[in-house]
Amino acid sequence: MRYAQRQEEQKGTQRFKKLLGQHIVFVVDECHRALSAEGMEVIRGFFPNSTWFGFTGTPIFNENKKQAKGQLARITRDQYGEVLHTYTIKNALDDGAVLGFQVEHEDTIEPTSLNNYIFNQLRLNEKYANFSNDEINDMIDQMDGREKESYLEPSTFESDDHIQKVIHKIFRPDNAYIKFDFQNGRPQKSAILTTSSIDMAKRYYKAIKEMTKDPEWLTKEFAGHPIRTGRTIEDPDFPRIAVTYSIQENEDNSKQIQDEMKEIIKDYNDYYNTAWSIEDIERYNGDINNRLARKKAEFKEFGKQIDLVIVVDRLLTGFDAPTIQTLFVDRNLSYANLIQAFSRTNRTYPGKKKGLIVTFRKPSTMEHNVEEATKLYSQAQEESNLVYPTYDESKKRFQKAHKTLKKLVPNPTDIDEHSPLETRIEFVKAFQELNNSYEALVTYDDYNDEMEKSKALQDQVKTLEEYIGVYNTVKGSLVDERDGDRPGGPDFSDIEFYGENAIKIYDIDSTYIDRLLETYSANNQNIRDEIEKVLQKLKKSEIVKAVYRAILNAIDAKEINSEEDTFVVKRRFFTESYNKAIGEFAKAWFVDEGELHSSAVQYVIGSEPIPNIGGIIDSKQFDKFKAVHPDAKPLKYGPEMKRQWRKTLDEVIVPLKDELR
């Protein structure tokens, strides 16, 4: 402000003095951190007639007020005045504007090791010099988790062992499959790892790079924890990682730090074919933002995104990227910082049901911090529902749902579409509750641990597969009953008729079919049956099923060379069907095949208008169409052709195109 004043005075203008006397309104976003109370006092000194409005999702309250600094404001209300309007994170959750959080607290320190560490600390303390070993052990046994964790120094979490435990937890195949939302072998969502310092961020980067340098790293590093059958991770470049921080965070400008950052940027440039440097690090940081957010068209293409970005404080406030699903936390967070960081994961996005949080330091302390922060910022006296139930709570719900279903219908053959109406209604409700409770369970890392060891859990999960067929039949039989619903009749309100209950229960993706095709030999009925089951489970369209069957038939007839690459064969068959469908439409409606191809390659379900529909209409040969269809009317031809083309795109072209990805 003073600089601007001096500039105006040097020019001999009076504009600055005129401005000083005006009534100026300041609107401050992220006002809990954007402007300090001290900075505001300086500005108010220049503009005594100013009015201030602040917006923030995480105001500073008495519970987390800033350190005293003279008479300056320590909470947001004192700095900006009384609250004009409140819309909390709980309000946003209730409105469906944001998602809730699933929080997992991991511990990299064994309980025995922690107890021994505390014992040694107390044994060296003169205060307990006269205590026996048993008395000290009794003291430790009476401590709760938070008290025990208070003895831990930050350096405890800066060891190489800690870093290795964290990255092996993150990238264990079944954990990564969920946390990065793998579909058809590729990650669909991104994650952030926030650390306690720039040094730790760089060490994590180096550790991950070292672990993943072998092309077969996933198989070799996790030989004891192979990915579950039906799931696939087949992205050779996973994980694409980057480190980003604000220049202000880096107070030490030593040559070593500069050189390390240059190496990181070089890795980035080599992979993404960019040309950033340490001199324009802000542009490098901006490029990371774009690749993480995936909002611009150029970054939506697969391979252009970042899977994991490692940060200290940057990107943890105000950064909006709906494709971020998971936040890994290797630091201590509380109150505003905790809610702000967690909220990077809670933006709504198709197929995303909750933000996933995994913490790696002081689990009891972080659990307490989460409770306190969500209570404070939801402003709710009762349960806010911001945080999903724990794994143990979710498992109890799943087991209860399983018991209810088996008690109602002990075997899949015990019910069908002709069973009493009330029984069918209760069965569908019970199955949907089992499936919903399963979906709540499967996103936890502990679920993957238990599925490797527990036959009981494996059998309970298998129930979903055993009952899915009869569930779909019985649910279908209720549609007509519901449509004919009369006052006083059965209650269908708790049944989801058009949800995804029949789709999301299997740990199988399309890439699994490719694996089966690779192992298929002529007339191998077992693998053919397995492929048919997978096609059914994945709800593949009839046109897609027909192509897969054609591939199997060609292998049976020895029309395909056994040495030929499976992916090449698959691409050839699906491309032929894709081109055939477009050719048949062009022939039936007398429009240009090239224009249809241009439309098809751009189309995604729901596109409005249909891509290149103008080019298709301009290419029409209505006279030839009328020669085949004498009753055709010019005014009806265009709309009907457009309707049929959209139908073909949705039901034929898109399913075939999906298999070519």
C-alpha positions as CSV (number, residue, x, y, z in Angstrom):
1,M,0.0,0.0,0.0
2,R,2.8,2.4,0.9
3,Y,4.6,1.6,-2.3
4,A,1.4,2.5,-4.3
5,Q,1.1,5.7,-2.4
6,R,4.7,6.7,-3.1
7,Q,4.3,5.9,-6.8
8,E,1.3,8.2,-7.0
9,E,3.0,11.0,-5.1
10,Q,6.0,10.8,-7.4
11,K,3.7,11.2,-10.4
12,G,2.1,14.2,-8.7
13,T,-1.4,12.8,-8.9
14,Q,-4.1,13.0,-6.3
15,R,-5.9,9.7,-7.1
16,F,-4.5,7.9,-4.1
17,K,-5.7,10.6,-1.7
18,K,-9.2,10.5,-3.2
19,L,-9.3,6.7,-2.7
20,L,-8.3,7.0,0.9
21,G,-11.5,8.9,1.7
22,Q,-13.9,6.5,-0.1
23,H,-16.0,3.8,1.5
24,I,-14.4,0.7,0.2
25,V,-15.8,-2.9,0.7
26,F,-13.2,-5.7,0.9
27,V,-14.4,-9.3,0.3
28,V,-11.9,-11.9,1.5
29,D,-12.1,-15.5,0.5
30,E,-10.5,-18.2,2.7
31,C,-10.5,-15.4,5.3
32,H,-9.3,-17.7,8.1
33,R,-5.9,-17.6,6.6
34,A,-5.8,-15.2,3.6
35,L,-5.1,-12.0,5.7
36,S,-3.6,-11.8,9.1
37,A,-5.2,-9.5,11.7
38,E,-2.0,-7.5,11.6
39,G,-2.2,-7.1,7.8
40,M,-5.9,-6.1,8.1
41,E,-5.0,-3.4,10.7
42,V,-2.4,-1.9,8.2
43,I,-5.0,-1.8,5.4
44,R,-7.6,-0.3,7.7
45,G,-5.1,2.4,8.6
46,F,-5.1,3.4,4.9
47,F,-8.8,3.0,4.4
48,P,-10.6,4.0,7.7
49,N,-14.0,3.9,6.0
50,S,-13.7,0.3,4.8
51,T,-16.2,-2.5,5.4
52,W,-15.0,-6.1,5.5
53,F,-16.7,-9.4,4.5
54,G,-15.0,-12.8,5.0
55,F,-15.9,-16.2,3.5
56,T,-14.5,-19.4,4.9
57,G,-15.4,-23.0,5.4
58,T,-13.1,-23.3,8.5
59,P,-13.3,-20.1,10.7
60,I,-10.9,-19.9,13.6
61,F,-12.9,-20.5,16.9
62,N,-11.9,-20.2,20.6
63,E,-11.0,-23.9,20.5
64,N,-8.2,-23.4,18.0
65,K,-7.5,-19.6,18.4
66,K,-4.3,-18.2,17.2
67,Q,-1.4,-17.3,19.5
68,A,-1.7,-14.0,21.3
69,K,-0.1,-11.0,19.5
70,G,-0.8,-7.9,21.5
71,Q,-4.4,-6.8,21.1
72,L,-4.8,-8.3,17.6
73,A,-7.8,-10.6,16.9
74,R,-7.2,-14.3,17.5
75,I,-10.4,-15.7,16.2
76,T,-12.2,-15.0,12.9
77,R,-15.3,-13.4,14.5
78,D,-13.1,-10.9,16.3
79,Q,-11.3,-10.0,13.1
80,Y,-14.4,-9.7,10.8
81,G,-17.3,-9.2,13.1
82,E,-20.4,-11.2,13.9
83,V,-21.4,-14.1,11.6
84,L,-23.9,-13.0,8.9
85,H,-24.8,-16.5,7.7
86,T,-23.7,-20.1,8.4
87,Y,-23.6,-23.0,5.9
88,T,-21.6,-25.8,7.5
89,I,-19.9,-28.8,6.0
90,K,-22.8,-30.8,7.5
91,N,-25.3,-28.7,5.6
92,A,-23.4,-29.4,2.4
93,L,-23.3,-33.1,3.2
94,D,-27.1,-33.1,3.9
95,D,-27.6,-31.3,0.6
96,G,-25.5,-33.8,-1.4
97,A,-23.0,-31.1,-2.3
98,V,-20.1,-32.9,-0.8
99,L,-19.2,-36.4,0.3
100,G,-18.5,-37.9,3.8
101,F,-15.1,-39.2,4.9
102,Q,-13.9,-42.7,5.4
103,V,-11.0,-42.5,7.8
104,E,-8.4,-45.2,8.5
105,H,-5.7,-44.8,11.2
106,E,-2.7,-46.9,10.5
107,D,0.1,-47.5,13.0
108,T,3.7,-48.1,11.8
109,I,4.8,-48.7,15.4
110,E,4.1,-52.1,17.0
111,P,2.4,-51.8,20.5
112,T,5.2,-53.7,22.2
113,S,7.8,-51.4,20.7
114,L,5.9,-48.3,21.8
115,N,5.6,-49.7,25.4
116,N,9.3,-50.4,25.5
117,Y,10.1,-47.0,24.2
118,I,8.0,-45.3,26.9
119,F,9.5,-47.6,29.5
120,N,13.0,-46.5,28.6
121,Q,11.9,-42.8,28.7
122,L,10.4,-43.2,32.2
123,R,13.3,-45.3,33.5
124,L,15.6,-42.4,32.6
125,N,13.3,-39.8,34.3
126,E,14.5,-38.9,37.8
127,K,10.9,-38.5,38.8
128,Y,10.5,-42.3,38.6
129,A,13.9,-43.3,39.9
130,N,12.5,-45.1,42.9
131,F,9.8,-47.0,40.9
132,S,10.3,-50.6,40.2
133,N,10.1,-52.0,36.7
134,D,6.7,-53.6,37.4
135,E,5.4,-50.2,38.7
136,I,6.5,-48.5,35.6
137,N,4.9,-51.2,33.4
138,D,1.7,-50.8,35.4
139,M,1.8,-47.1,34.7
140,I,2.2,-47.7,31.0
141,D,-0.7,-50.2,31.0
142,Q,-3.0,-47.6,32.5
143,M,-2.2,-45.0,29.8
144,D,-4.6,-44.5,26.9
145,G,-3.4,-44.3,23.3
146,R,-3.1,-40.6,23.2
147,E,-1.0,-40.4,26.4
148,K,1.3,-43.1,25.1
149,E,1.7,-41.3,21.7
150,S,2.6,-38.0,23.5
151,Y,6.0,-39.6,24.3
152,L,6.8,-40.0,20.7
153,E,9.2,-37.5,19.1
154,P,8.7,-36.3,15.5
155,S,12.0,-38.0,14.6
156,T,10.3,-41.3,15.3
157,F,8.4,-41.0,12.1
158,E,11.3,-39.8,10.0
159,S,13.1,-43.2,9.8
160,D,13.5,-45.1,6.5
161,D,11.6,-48.0,8.1
162,H,8.6,-45.8,8.7
163,I,8.7,-44.6,5.1
164,Q,8.9,-48.1,3.8
165,K,5.9,-49.3,5.9
166,V,3.8,-46.4,4.6
167,I,4.6,-46.8,0.9
168,H,4.1,-50.6,1.1
169,K,0.7,-50.0,2.7
170,I,-0.3,-47.5,0.0
171,F,0.8,-49.6,-3.0
172,R,-0.1,-53.1,-1.8
173,P,-2.0,-54.2,-4.9
174,D,-5.5,-54.7,-3.4
175,N,-5.2,-51.4,-1.4
176,A,-4.0,-49.4,-4.4
177,Y,-6.8,-51.0,-6.6
178,I,-9.4,-49.4,-4.3
179,K,-7.7,-46.2,-3.3
180,F,-6.8,-45.2,-6.9
181,D,-10.1,-46.7,-8.2
182,F,-8.7,-49.1,-10.8
183,Q,-11.0,-50.0,-13.7
184,N,-10.0,-52.3,-16.5
185,G,-6.4,-52.3,-15.3
186,R,-6.1,-48.5,-15.1
187,P,-6.3,-45.9,-12.2
188,Q,-9.3,-43.6,-12.5
189,K,-8.7,-41.4,-9.5
190,S,-5.8,-39.6,-7.9
191,A,-4.4,-39.2,-4.4
192,I,-2.4,-36.8,-2.3
193,L,0.3,-37.7,0.2
194,T,0.9,-34.9,2.7
195,T,4.1,-35.0,4.8
196,S,5.5,-33.1,7.7
197,S,8.3,-31.3,5.7
198,I,9.8,-30.8,2.3
199,D,12.7,-33.1,3.3
200,M,10.2,-35.9,4.0
201,A,8.3,-35.2,0.8
202,K,11.5,-35.7,-1.2
203,R,12.5,-38.8,0.7
204,Y,9.1,-40.3,-0.1
205,Y,9.5,-39.4,-3.7
206,K,12.9,-41.2,-3.9
207,A,11.7,-44.2,-2.0
208,I,8.7,-44.7,-4.3
209,K,10.9,-44.2,-7.4
210,E,13.4,-46.8,-6.0
211,M,10.6,-49.3,-5.2
212,T,9.0,-49.0,-8.7
213,K,12.1,-48.9,-10.9
214,D,11.8,-52.6,-11.8
215,P,9.0,-53.1,-14.4
216,E,7.9,-56.1,-12.4
217,W,7.9,-54.2,-9.1
218,L,4.3,-54.9,-8.2
219,T,4.7,-58.6,-8.5
220,K,8.1,-58.8,-6.8
221,E,7.5,-56.4,-3.9
222,F,4.2,-57.9,-3.0
223,A,4.7,-61.5,-3.8
224,G,3.1,-62.4,-0.4
225,H,0.0,-60.2,-1.2
226,P,-0.9,-60.8,-4.9
227,I,-3.9,-59.0,-6.2
228,R,-7.2,-60.8,-5.8
229,T,-8.4,-62.9,-8.7
230,G,-10.6,-60.9,-11.0
231,R,-8.8,-57.6,-10.3
232,T,-6.1,-56.3,-12.6
233,I,-3.5,-53.5,-12.4
234,E,-2.0,-53.3,-15.9
235,D,-0.8,-49.8,-16.2
236,P,3.0,-50.0,-16.7
237,D,3.5,-46.3,-15.7
238,F,1.6,-46.6,-12.4
239,P,2.2,-44.7,-10.2
240,R,2.9,-41.4,-11.9
241,I,4.1,-39.2,-9.0
242,A,5.2,-35.6,-8.5
243,V,6.3,-33.4,-5.7
244,T,5.0,-29.8,-5.4
245,Y,5.5,-27.1,-2.8
246,S,5.3,-23.3,-2.6
247,I,8.5,-21.4,-2.8
248,Q,7.7,-19.8,0.6
249,E,7.8,-23.2,2.2
250,N,11.4,-23.7,1.3
251,E,13.4,-21.4,3.6
252,D,16.7,-23.2,3.0
253,N,18.0,-22.3,-0.4
254,S,21.0,-24.6,-0.2
255,K,22.5,-25.9,-3.4
256,Q,21.6,-29.5,-2.3
257,I,17.9,-28.7,-2.1
258,Q,18.0,-26.9,-5.4
259,D,19.8,-29.8,-7.1
260,E,17.3,-32.3,-5.7
261,M,14.4,-30.3,-7.0
262,K,16.1,-30.0,-10.4
263,E,16.3,-33.9,-10.6
264,I,12.6,-34.2,-9.7
265,I,11.6,-31.6,-12.3
266,K,13.8,-33.5,-14.9
267,D,12.0,-36.7,-14.1
268,Y,8.7,-34.9,-14.6
269,N,9.8,-33.3,-17.9
270,D,11.1,-36.7,-19.2
271,Y,7.8,-38.4,-18.6
272,Y,5.3,-35.7,-19.6
273,N,7.5,-34.2,-22.4
274,T,7.5,-30.7,-20.7
275,A,10.3,-28.2,-20.3
276,W,9.9,-26.8,-16.8
277,S,12.9,-25.6,-14.7
278,I,13.7,-24.5,-11.2
279,E,13.5,-20.9,-12.4
280,D,9.8,-21.2,-13.4
281,I,8.8,-23.6,-10.6
282,E,5.4,-21.9,-10.2
283,R,4.6,-22.9,-13.8
284,Y,5.7,-26.4,-13.0
285,N,3.4,-26.4,-9.9
286,G,0.6,-25.0,-12.1
287,D,1.1,-27.9,-14.5
288,I,0.8,-30.4,-11.7
289,N,-2.5,-28.7,-10.6
290,N,-3.9,-29.2,-14.1
291,R,-2.9,-32.8,-14.4
292,L,-4.3,-33.6,-10.9
293,A,-7.6,-31.8,-11.6
294,R,-8.1,-33.3,-15.1
295,K,-10.6,-30.5,-15.9
296,K,-9.0,-29.3,-19.1
297,A,-9.5,-31.5,-22.2
298,E,-5.8,-32.0,-22.8
299,F,-5.4,-33.6,-19.4
300,K,-8.4,-35.9,-19.6
301,E,-6.6,-38.3,-21.9
302,F,-5.3,-41.3,-20.1
303,G,-1.6,-41.1,-19.2
304,K,-1.6,-37.3,-18.9
305,Q,-2.8,-37.3,-15.3
306,I,-0.8,-37.6,-12.1
307,D,-1.7,-40.6,-9.8
308,L,0.0,-39.4,-6.6
309,V,1.2,-35.9,-5.7
310,I,3.4,-35.5,-2.6
311,V,2.9,-32.2,-0.8
312,V,3.6,-30.4,2.5
313,D,0.9,-27.7,2.7
314,R,0.4,-26.8,-1.0
315,L,-3.0,-28.0,-2.5
316,L,-4.5,-28.7,0.9
317,T,-6.7,-25.6,0.9
318,G,-8.8,-24.1,-1.8
319,F,-7.8,-26.7,-4.5
320,D,-10.7,-28.3,-6.3
321,A,-10.2,-31.6,-8.1
322,P,-13.1,-34.0,-8.0
323,T,-11.0,-36.8,-9.3
324,I,-8.9,-36.8,-6.0
325,Q,-10.3,-39.7,-4.0
326,T,-7.7,-40.4,-1.4
327,L,-5.6,-38.4,1.0
328,F,-2.7,-40.1,2.7
329,V,-1.6,-38.2,5.9
330,D,1.9,-38.7,7.3
331,R,1.8,-35.7,9.7
332,N,-0.3,-34.3,12.6
333,L,-3.4,-32.3,11.6
334,S,-6.1,-30.7,13.7
335,Y,-9.1,-28.4,13.4
336,A,-9.1,-26.1,10.4
337,N,-6.0,-27.7,8.8
338,L,-7.6,-31.1,9.2
339,I,-10.9,-30.2,7.7
340,Q,-9.3,-28.3,4.8
341,A,-7.0,-31.2,4.0
342,F,-9.7,-33.8,4.2
343,S,-11.9,-31.7,2.0
344,R,-9.6,-32.2,-1.0
345,T,-11.3,-35.7,-1.3
346,N,-14.9,-34.9,-0.7
347,R,-15.9,-33.3,-4.1
348,T,-18.7,-35.2,-5.8
349,Y,-17.9,-37.1,-9.0
350,P,-19.6,-39.9,-10.9
351,G,-19.0,-43.2,-9.2
352,K,-17.3,-41.6,-6.2
353,K,-19.2,-42.3,-2.9
354,K,-16.8,-40.9,-0.2
355,G,-13.5,-39.3,0.4
356,L,-10.9,-41.8,1.6
357,I,-8.4,-40.8,4.3
358,V,-5.5,-42.9,5.6
359,T,-3.3,-41.5,8.4
360,F,0.1,-42.9,9.4
361,R,1.0,-41.1,12.6
362,K,-0.3,-41.4,16.2
363,P,-3.6,-43.2,15.4
364,S,-5.2,-42.4,18.7
365,T,-4.3,-38.8,18.6
366,M,-5.5,-38.4,15.0
367,E,-8.7,-40.2,15.8
368,H,-9.3,-37.7,18.6
369,N,-8.4,-34.8,16.3
370,V,-10.9,-36.0,13.7
371,E,-13.7,-36.2,16.3
372,E,-12.9,-32.7,17.6
373,A,-12.6,-31.1,14.2
374,T,-15.8,-32.6,12.7
375,K,-17.8,-31.7,15.8
376,L,-16.5,-28.1,15.7
377,Y,-17.0,-27.5,12.0
378,S,-20.3,-29.2,11.6
379,Q,-21.7,-27.2,14.5
380,A,-23.8,-30.3,15.4
381,Q,-24.7,-31.3,18.9
382,E,-25.5,-34.8,17.8
383,E,-23.8,-37.1,15.3
384,S,-22.8,-35.2,12.2
385,N,-22.4,-38.3,9.9
386,L,-19.3,-36.6,8.3
387,V,-17.2,-39.6,9.1
388,Y,-18.2,-43.1,8.0
389,P,-18.3,-45.9,10.5
390,T,-15.0,-47.7,11.2
391,Y,-14.0,-51.0,9.6
392,D,-15.1,-52.9,12.7
393,E,-18.5,-51.2,12.8
394,S,-18.9,-51.7,9.0
395,K,-18.0,-55.4,9.4
396,K,-20.7,-55.8,12.1
397,R,-23.3,-54.3,9.8
398,F,-22.2,-56.6,7.0
399,Q,-22.4,-59.7,9.3
400,K,-25.8,-58.7,10.6
401,A,-27.1,-58.2,7.1
402,H,-25.7,-61.6,6.0
403,K,-27.3,-63.3,9.0
404,T,-30.7,-61.6,8.2
405,L,-30.6,-62.7,4.5
406,K,-29.6,-66.4,5.3
407,K,-32.3,-66.6,8.0
408,L,-34.9,-65.3,5.6
409,V,-33.8,-67.3,2.6
410,P,-31.3,-70.1,3.6
411,N,-30.6,-71.1,0.0
412,P,-31.0,-69.3,-3.4
413,T,-33.4,-72.0,-4.5
414,D,-35.8,-71.3,-1.6
415,I,-37.3,-68.2,-3.4
416,D,-38.4,-67.2,-6.8
417,E,-40.8,-64.8,-8.6
418,H,-43.8,-66.9,-7.5
419,S,-43.1,-66.7,-3.8
420,P,-45.4,-64.7,-1.5
421,L,-45.2,-61.0,-2.2
422,E,-44.2,-60.0,1.4
423,T,-41.4,-62.6,1.3
424,R,-40.1,-61.3,-2.0
425,I,-40.1,-57.7,-0.7
426,E,-38.2,-58.7,2.5
427,F,-35.7,-60.7,0.4
428,V,-34.9,-57.8,-1.9
429,K,-34.5,-55.4,1.0
430,A,-32.2,-57.9,2.8
431,F,-30.1,-58.5,-0.3
432,Q,-29.7,-54.7,-1.0
433,E,-28.7,-54.1,2.7
434,L,-26.1,-56.9,2.4
435,N,-24.8,-55.4,-0.8
436,N,-24.7,-51.9,0.6
437,S,-23.0,-53.0,3.7
438,Y,-20.4,-54.9,1.5
439,E,-19.7,-51.7,-0.5
440,A,-19.1,-49.8,2.8
441,L,-16.7,-52.6,3.9
442,V,-14.6,-53.2,0.7
443,T,-12.9,-49.8,0.6
444,Y,-11.0,-50.4,3.9
445,D,-7.5,-51.8,3.8
446,D,-8.3,-54.0,6.7
447,Y,-10.9,-55.8,4.5
448,N,-8.0,-56.8,2.2
449,D,-6.0,-58.1,5.1
450,E,-8.9,-60.1,6.4
451,M,-10.0,-61.5,3.0
452,E,-6.5,-63.1,2.7
453,K,-6.9,-64.9,6.0
454,S,-10.6,-65.4,6.9
455,K,-12.5,-68.2,5.2
456,A,-15.6,-67.1,7.1
457,L,-15.5,-63.6,5.5
458,Q,-14.7,-65.1,2.1
459,D,-17.8,-67.3,2.3
460,Q,-20.0,-64.4,3.4
461,V,-18.9,-62.3,0.5
462,K,-19.5,-65.3,-1.8
463,T,-23.1,-65.2,-0.7
464,L,-23.6,-62.1,-2.9
465,E,-22.5,-64.0,-6.0
466,E,-24.7,-67.0,-5.1
467,Y,-27.8,-64.9,-4.7
468,I,-27.4,-62.3,-7.4
469,G,-29.3,-64.3,-10.1
470,V,-32.4,-64.9,-8.0
471,Y,-32.2,-61.4,-6.6
472,N,-32.5,-59.9,-10.1
473,T,-35.4,-62.2,-11.0
474,V,-37.3,-61.5,-7.8
475,K,-36.6,-57.7,-8.0
476,G,-37.9,-57.8,-11.6
477,S,-41.1,-59.5,-10.4
478,L,-41.7,-56.6,-8.0
479,V,-41.7,-53.9,-10.7
480,D,-45.2,-54.8,-12.0
481,E,-46.4,-55.1,-8.4
482,R,-45.1,-51.7,-7.6
483,D,-46.5,-50.1,-10.7
484,G,-49.9,-51.4,-9.8
485,D,-49.5,-50.1,-6.2
486,R,-52.7,-49.2,-4.4
487,P,-53.3,-47.3,-1.1
488,G,-53.0,-49.7,1.8
489,G,-50.9,-52.1,-0.3
490,P,-47.3,-53.4,0.3
491,D,-44.6,-50.8,1.1
492,F,-41.9,-50.6,-1.7
493,S,-40.4,-47.4,-0.4
494,D,-37.2,-49.0,1.0
495,I,-36.4,-50.8,-2.3
496,E,-33.9,-49.3,-4.8
497,F,-35.3,-50.4,-8.1
498,Y,-32.8,-48.6,-10.4
499,G,-29.6,-48.5,-8.4
500,E,-26.3,-50.3,-9.0
501,N,-26.9,-53.2,-6.6
502,A,-26.4,-55.8,-9.3
503,I,-23.2,-54.3,-10.7
504,K,-20.8,-53.3,-7.9
505,I,-20.6,-56.5,-5.9
506,Y,-17.9,-58.2,-7.9
507,D,-14.1,-57.8,-7.8
508,I,-13.9,-58.3,-11.5
509,D,-13.2,-56.0,-14.4
510,S,-13.0,-56.3,-18.2
511,T,-9.2,-56.8,-18.1
512,Y,-9.9,-60.1,-16.3
513,I,-11.6,-61.3,-19.5
514,D,-8.4,-60.6,-21.4
515,R,-6.4,-62.8,-18.9
516,L,-8.9,-65.6,-19.5
517,L,-8.6,-65.2,-23.3
518,E,-4.8,-65.5,-23.0
519,T,-5.2,-68.9,-21.4
520,Y,-7.9,-70.2,-23.6
521,S,-7.1,-73.1,-25.9
522,A,-9.4,-74.8,-28.4
523,N,-12.6,-76.2,-26.9
524,N,-11.6,-75.6,-23.3
525,Q,-15.1,-75.7,-21.8
526,N,-14.0,-74.7,-18.3
527,I,-12.5,-71.4,-19.4
528,R,-15.3,-70.8,-21.9
529,D,-17.8,-71.2,-19.0
530,E,-15.7,-68.8,-16.8
531,I,-15.7,-66.2,-19.6
532,E,-19.5,-66.5,-19.9
533,K,-19.9,-66.0,-16.1
534,V,-17.7,-62.9,-16.2
535,L,-19.6,-61.5,-19.2
536,Q,-22.8,-62.0,-17.2
537,K,-21.4,-60.5,-14.0
538,L,-20.1,-57.4,-15.8
539,K,-23.5,-57.0,-17.5
540,K,-21.9,-56.9,-21.0
541,S,-24.4,-56.1,-23.8
542,E,-25.4,-58.8,-26.2
543,I,-23.4,-57.3,-29.0
544,V,-20.3,-57.5,-26.9
545,K,-21.0,-61.0,-25.8
546,A,-21.4,-62.0,-29.4
547,V,-18.0,-60.7,-30.3
548,Y,-16.3,-62.6,-27.5
549,R,-18.1,-65.8,-28.5
550,A,-17.0,-65.2,-32.1
551,I,-13.4,-65.0,-30.8
552,L,-13.7,-68.3,-28.9
553,N,-15.4,-70.0,-31.9
554,A,-12.5,-68.8,-34.1
555,I,-10.0,-70.3,-31.7
556,D,-12.0,-73.6,-31.6
557,A,-12.0,-73.7,-35.4
558,K,-8.2,-73.0,-35.4
559,E,-8.8,-69.8,-37.5
560,I,-6.5,-67.9,-35.2
561,N,-2.8,-68.6,-34.9
562,S,-2.0,-69.7,-31.4
563,E,1.0,-67.4,-31.4
564,E,-1.0,-64.3,-32.2
565,D,-1.2,-61.7,-29.5
566,T,-4.5,-61.9,-27.6
567,F,-4.9,-58.1,-27.6
568,V,-4.4,-57.9,-31.4
569,V,-7.0,-60.6,-31.9
570,K,-9.5,-58.8,-29.6
571,R,-8.9,-55.5,-31.3
572,R,-9.4,-57.0,-34.8
573,F,-12.7,-58.6,-33.9
574,F,-14.1,-55.6,-32.1
575,T,-12.9,-53.2,-34.7
576,E,-14.6,-55.3,-37.4
577,S,-17.9,-55.3,-35.4
578,Y,-17.6,-51.6,-34.8
579,N,-17.0,-50.8,-38.5
580,K,-19.7,-53.2,-39.5
581,A,-22.3,-51.5,-37.3
582,I,-21.4,-48.1,-38.7
583,G,-21.5,-49.4,-42.3
584,E,-24.9,-51.0,-41.8
585,F,-26.3,-47.8,-40.4
586,A,-24.9,-45.8,-43.3
587,K,-26.4,-48.2,-45.8
588,A,-29.8,-48.3,-44.1
589,W,-30.2,-44.5,-43.8
590,F,-28.2,-43.5,-46.9
591,V,-25.7,-41.2,-45.0
592,D,-22.0,-40.9,-45.4
593,E,-20.0,-43.6,-43.5
594,G,-17.1,-41.2,-42.8
595,E,-19.4,-38.6,-41.2
596,L,-20.7,-41.4,-38.9
597,H,-17.2,-42.4,-37.9
598,S,-16.4,-38.8,-37.0
599,S,-19.5,-38.7,-34.8
600,A,-18.8,-42.1,-33.2
601,V,-15.3,-41.4,-32.2
602,Q,-16.3,-38.3,-30.3
603,Y,-19.5,-39.6,-28.7
604,V,-20.0,-40.4,-25.1
605,I,-23.3,-41.4,-23.6
606,G,-25.4,-38.3,-22.9
607,S,-23.6,-36.1,-25.4
608,E,-25.9,-33.2,-26.5
609,P,-25.9,-32.5,-29.3
610,I,-24.7,-35.7,-31.0
611,P,-21.1,-34.9,-32.3
612,N,-21.0,-34.1,-36.0
613,I,-24.8,-34.5,-36.4
614,G,-24.8,-31.6,-38.8
615,G,-22.3,-33.4,-41.1
616,I,-24.3,-36.6,-41.0
617,I,-27.5,-34.8,-41.9
618,D,-25.8,-32.8,-44.7
619,S,-24.6,-36.1,-46.2
620,K,-28.1,-37.7,-46.4
621,Q,-29.4,-39.0,-49.8
622,F,-33.1,-38.8,-49.1
623,D,-34.1,-39.7,-52.7
624,K,-32.3,-43.0,-52.4
625,F,-33.9,-43.6,-48.9
626,K,-37.3,-42.9,-50.3
627,A,-36.8,-45.3,-53.2
628,V,-36.5,-48.1,-50.6
629,H,-39.1,-46.6,-48.3
630,P,-41.8,-45.0,-50.5
631,D,-43.9,-43.8,-47.5
632,A,-40.9,-41.8,-46.1
633,K,-41.6,-38.1,-45.4
634,P,-38.7,-35.5,-45.6
635,L,-39.7,-33.7,-42.4
636,K,-39.8,-37.0,-40.4
637,Y,-36.7,-38.5,-41.9
638,G,-34.1,-36.3,-40.2
639,P,-35.5,-36.5,-36.6
640,E,-36.0,-40.3,-36.9
641,M,-32.5,-40.9,-38.4
642,K,-31.0,-38.8,-35.5
643,R,-33.0,-40.8,-32.9
644,Q,-31.9,-44.1,-34.4
645,W,-28.3,-43.0,-34.6
646,R,-28.3,-42.1,-30.9
647,K,-29.8,-45.5,-30.1
648,T,-27.1,-47.2,-32.2
649,L,-24.4,-45.2,-30.5
650,D,-25.7,-46.0,-27.0
651,E,-26.6,-49.6,-27.5
652,V,-23.9,-50.7,-30.0
653,I,-21.1,-48.3,-30.7
654,V,-20.3,-47.3,-27.1
655,P,-20.2,-50.8,-25.8
656,L,-17.9,-51.9,-28.6
657,K,-15.7,-48.8,-28.3
658,D,-15.3,-49.5,-24.5
659,E,-13.8,-52.9,-25.3
660,L,-11.3,-51.3,-27.6
661,R,-9.8,-49.1,-24.9
